[in-house]
Amino acid sequence: MLHRFVELKDEIKCALSNLDTGNLIMLTSYEWDICQSLIIVLQPCEEVTRETSGQRYVSGSSVIPLTIGLTSALNEIASLTYRQENNIHVFPDEVEMCRQDLLSEISTRFSNLEQSRTYTVAMFLDPRYKLYFESENVAYNTKKHIIGLVTTMINENERCQSLASTSDEPDNQRQKSNSLLWKHYNRQMQNVRPAGTANSRAIIETQKYLDDTVLSPDMDPLEWWRINQSIYPNLAKLSKIKLNAMASSVPCERLFSVAGNILTERRTRLGSRKVEQLLFLQRNKK
């Protein structure tokens, strides 16, 4: 739905840019207002479409924030303050209906986003958003779920370390365990364990992460985790599993659009091999 609205906005922009001074009189004042107002309404939709259509960065964690932002933007556009600041008169009825239809569709189709563990966990682990939820109950439950995942991870790591310590030791480690020089160290350190339970350590690590600085939306969360993985080791491992790029049909649609521009009525005799080569060059020209 949003992709089609963006296409419509681009078509309007293209049509307006192709109009010369002589043709402007063909548009009535009311029609001109409709075009300009529709572009304003569809601008946030275009931004959301571009954000969610990427293939080389994390996008799944942005689904909930973008939905909240789009709803807020569409409501803000209709406010008196926004119109006064941007010198906008009352929207034409057709554009106002479009804005209301957009809000209605978003409310209907995306009403259960915060019930999805996939989106909420990814959003929590994205240092740009963390607890940016509209519902405090969802924020609390997501934090509780993350603590449970980290607790399980800590217990699993300790179990693996315990199994590794009881397996066959290399000769140098066996020598140190039996060495008189290391006898005092072995006796003093054999009962030393991390303070607190796995759950308490998970709570501390999670809360420390929440208390850390929130990134700006234009920064890379994966790069942040790479730098801070030693500070939040368990959450960093979890982020590698849970942060995701959302599947989208946009790349395929872009490819079909390019093919449509290459294979036209005046170029119908191009062979399939030649079309494939032209598509390859077009997609990789940058």
Secondary structure, 3 states (H helix, E strand, C coil): CHHHHHHHHHHHHHHHHHCCHHHHCCCCHHHHHHHHHHHHHHHHHHHHHHHHCCCCCCCHHHHHHHHHHHHHHHHHHCCHHHHHHCCCCCCCHHHHHHHHHHHHHHHHHCCCHHHCHHHHHHHHCCCCCCCCCCCHHHHHHHHHHHHHHHHHHHHHHHHHHHHHHHCCCCHHHHHHHHCCCCHHHHHHHCCCCCCCCHHHHHHHHHHHHHHCCCCCCCCCHHHHHHHHCCCCHHHHHHHHHHCCCCCCCHHHHHHHHHHHHHCCHHHCCCCHHHHHHHHHHHHCCC
